[in-house]
């Protein structure tokens, strides 16, 4: 079943994020109060809506409490950013992710209920889209076009099996370059084929983005 998201604020970051999520197979509701921004993206997302995000009834009508997460990507109008986050939490949205441009803004957004706050300078739209689509991927660092290093929770189907038994490179097209064991500070670099994967392990892998996503869903 496709994951469902709403993106509020269709500036450069928000529109890029909405398109990135849609390209990865997600259902995306794109929201902005500027009709030009809505028109520009309407053919690339599931639904594009013009509304003022500080209008509680307008937000309620979109059924945003049923999506997996709402990303508030409003840029210059920080007051609208804060009010929108507060309204979304009031409406029962499961996860609200908000944009900040300073630590003070981060603190304020967290106080009004944001579940996660991101800085666009550090979290590109592509990176954020990948993390939203695949919750088992804990972190994601783009290398070249289409390839990345990622930290992935070891799937339950891997528990108690060796890397050789799992044939990770053959089946998924990625290389395991390290494993971090739950509760341990040190990581095992370049684990041997007889290394046994356990519950709670985090795999550090390198490969094509689509292969990393496939591994995360194994």
C-alpha positions in Angstrom: 0.0 0.0 0.0 1.4 3.4 -1.0 2.4 5.8 1.8 0.4 9.0 1.9 1.8 12.5 2.6 0.8 16.1 2.4 3.2 18.9 1.7 2.2 22.4 2.7 4.1 25.3 1.1 5.0 24.8 -2.5 8.1 27.0 -2.8 11.3 25.6 -4.2 11.8 23.1 -1.4 8.2 22.1 -0.9 7.5 21.5 -4.6 10.7 19.5 -5.1 9.8 17.4 -2.1 6.3 16.8 -3.3 7.6 15.7 -6.7 10.3 13.5 -5.2 7.7 11.7 -3.0 5.3 11.2 -5.9 8.1 9.8 -8.1 8.8 7.2 -5.4 5.2 6.0 -5.6 3.7 7.9 -2.7 0.3 9.5 -2.7 0.9 13.2 -2.3 -1.5 16.1 -1.4 0.2 19.4 -2.4 -1.1 22.5 -0.6 -0.4 26.2 -1.1 -2.3 29.5 -0.9 -0.8 30.6 -4.2 -2.9 29.3 -7.1 0.1 29.6 -9.5 2.1 27.1 -7.3 -0.9 24.7 -7.2 -1.4 24.9 -11.0 2.4 24.2 -11.6 2.3 20.9 -9.7 -1.2 19.6 -10.1 -0.3 17.1 -12.8 2.6 15.6 -10.9 0.9 14.7 -7.6 -2.2 12.9 -6.4 -4.1 16.1 -5.5 -3.1 19.8 -5.5 -5.2 22.2 -3.4 -5.3 25.9 -2.9 -6.0 26.9 0.7 -4.7 29.0 3.5 -3.1 26.6 6.0 -4.0 28.7 9.0 -7.7 28.1 8.2 -8.6 25.2 10.5 -11.8 24.2 8.7 -10.1 24.2 5.3 -7.4 21.9 6.7 -9.9 19.7 8.3 -11.7 19.2 5.0 -8.6 17.6 3.5 -8.6 14.7 5.9 -5.0 15.2 6.8 -5.4 13.1 9.9 -5.4 10.0 7.6 -2.0 10.6 5.9 1.3 9.2 7.2 2.9 12.6 7.7 2.4 16.2 6.8 5.5 18.3 5.9 5.2 22.0 6.6 7.6 23.6 4.1 6.5 27.2 4.4 9.5 29.4 4.0 9.5 33.1 4.9 6.3 33.3 6.8 7.4 31.8 10.1 4.2 32.8 11.9 2.1 30.8 9.4 4.6 27.9 9.8 4.0 27.8 13.6 0.2 28.2 13.4 0.0 25.5 10.7 1.9 23.0 12.9 -0.2 23.8 15.9 -3.5 23.3 13.9 -2.3 20.1 12.4 -1.5 18.6 15.8 -4.9 19.8 17.0 -6.5 18.0 14.1 -4.8 14.7 15.1 -2.2 14.4 12.3 0.0 11.4 13.1 3.4 13.0 12.2 4.1 16.7 11.5 7.5 17.6 10.1 8.3 21.3 9.9 10.9 23.5 8.3 13.1 25.8 10.3 16.0 28.1 9.5 17.5 28.6 13.0 17.8 26.8 16.3 15.3 29.3 17.9 12.7 28.4 15.2 13.4 24.7 15.8 12.7 25.1 19.5 9.5 27.0 18.9 8.2 24.5 16.4 9.0 21.7 18.8 7.1 23.5 21.5 3.9 23.7 19.4 4.0 20.0 18.6 6.3 19.4 15.6 7.4 15.7 15.7 10.5 16.5 13.6 12.1 19.7 12.5 14.5 19.9 9.5 16.8 22.5 8.2 16.7 22.7 4.4 20.4 23.5 4.2 21.2 20.2 5.8 18.3 18.0 4.6 17.8 18.2 0.9 14.4 17.4 -0.5 15.7 14.2 -2.1 17.1 13.0 1.1 14.0 13.8 3.1 11.8 12.1 0.5 13.8 8.9 0.8 13.7 8.8 4.6 9.9 9.4 4.5 9.2 6.7 2.0 11.3 4.1 3.8 10.9 4.4 7.6 13.4 1.5 8.1 16.1 3.7 6.6 17.5 5.6 9.5 19.9 7.9 7.6 20.7 8.4 3.9 23.7 10.2 2.4 23.7 10.7 -1.4 27.0 9.9 -3.2 26.4 10.2 -6.9 23.3 10.4 -8.9 21.1 7.5 -7.8 23.6 5.9 -5.4 23.9 6.4 -1.6 25.2 5.2 1.7 22.4 4.4 4.2 21.8 3.1 7.7 19.0 0.5 7.6 17.3 -1.4 10.4 18.0 -5.1 9.9 14.7 -6.6 8.6 13.1 -9.2 10.8 13.6 -11.8 8.1 17.4 -11.4 8.5 17.5 -12.1 12.2 19.7 -15.2 13.1 21.1 -15.6 9.6 24.6 -15.0 8.3 25.5 -12.5 5.6 26.5 -15.4 3.4 23.1 -17.2 3.9 21.2 -14.0 3.1 23.1 -13.4 -0.1 22.5 -9.7 0.3 24.7 -8.5 -2.6 23.2 -11.0 -5.0 19.6 -10.6 -3.9 19.5 -6.9 -3.2 22.4 -5.4 -5.1 23.9 -3.6 -2.1 27.1 -4.1 -0.1 27.1 -4.2 3.7 30.1 -2.1 4.7 29.4 -2.1 8.5 27.1 -3.3 11.2 26.2 -1.5 14.4 24.9 -3.8 17.1 22.2 -2.6 19.4 23.6 -1.5 22.8 27.2 -1.4 21.6 29.3 1.7 20.8 31.7 0.1 18.3 30.7 -1.0 14.8 31.9 -4.0 12.9 33.4 -2.7 9.6 33.3 -5.0 6.5 31.6 -7.9 8.4 32.7 -11.4 7.3 30.3 -13.7 5.4 29.7 -15.7 8.6 28.7 -12.6 10.6 25.2 -13.4 12.1 22.6 -10.6 11.9 20.7 -10.1 15.2 17.6 -8.2 16.2 18.3 -4.5 16.6 21.3 -4.5 14.3 21.7 -1.5 12.0 23.3 -2.3 8.6 25.4 0.4 6.9 25.0 -0.3 3.1 26.0 1.3 -0.1 24.2 0.9 -3.4 21.6 2.2 -5.8 18.7 4.0 -4.1 16.1 1.6 -5.4 18.1 -1.4 -4.1 18.5 0.2 -0.7 14.7 0.7 -0.5 14.1 -2.9 -1.6 16.4 -4.1 1.2 14.6 -2.0 3.8 11.3 -3.7 2.9 12.7 -7.3 2.9 
